[in-house]
Amino acid sequence: MWHERTCEGTVIRVKVMTNAGCNRTGPVRNDELIVRLTAKPEKGRANRALIDILSETAGIPSGSIEILRGETSRHKLVLLRGEPDLLRFT
């Protein structure tokens, strides 16, 4: 399962693909949400872009999103605090 509800919020598994033509989320493949980003993986730019697109798509503030694991990897575990709209990701 690509997402799991916890006492802190919802943890999602994400695979980030950088240098894409546009920013977009979905589909879910191999139990990971695919997120395409135009940002390059330099100096945290891709991580900031990931938080921005997840915030916009889920309808929650960017301060409610935390990368739990995978800061320097394309495979990440991300915590979404609050009540994110997961259906908007796919």
Residue, then its C-alpha position, 0 to 999 in steps of 0.5 A: m500500500w502506498h499510504e498508511r494512516t498513523c497517529e501523526g497523519t498519513v505516511i506516503r511512499v513517493k518516487v520522485m522523477t526530476n528534470a521532468g517537463c512539468n510538475r505532476t503527481g500520479p500514477v501509483r506504481n509498485d506501491e509508490l506515488i510517482v511525482r514528476l518535478t521540473a526541479k533539479p536534485e540540487k541544494g534541496r530544490a527538488n525536495r522543496a518542489l516536492i513539498d509544494i506540489l504535495s501541499e497543493t494537491a492534498g490541500i494542506p499547508s506545506g508546513s504540515i508536510e515532512i520528509l521522514r526518509g530519503e532526503t537524498s534519494r528518489h524513494k521517499l517516505v513523506l508524512l502528511r499531517g492533517e486530513p489530506d485528500l489522497l484521491r487527488f494524487t492519482 
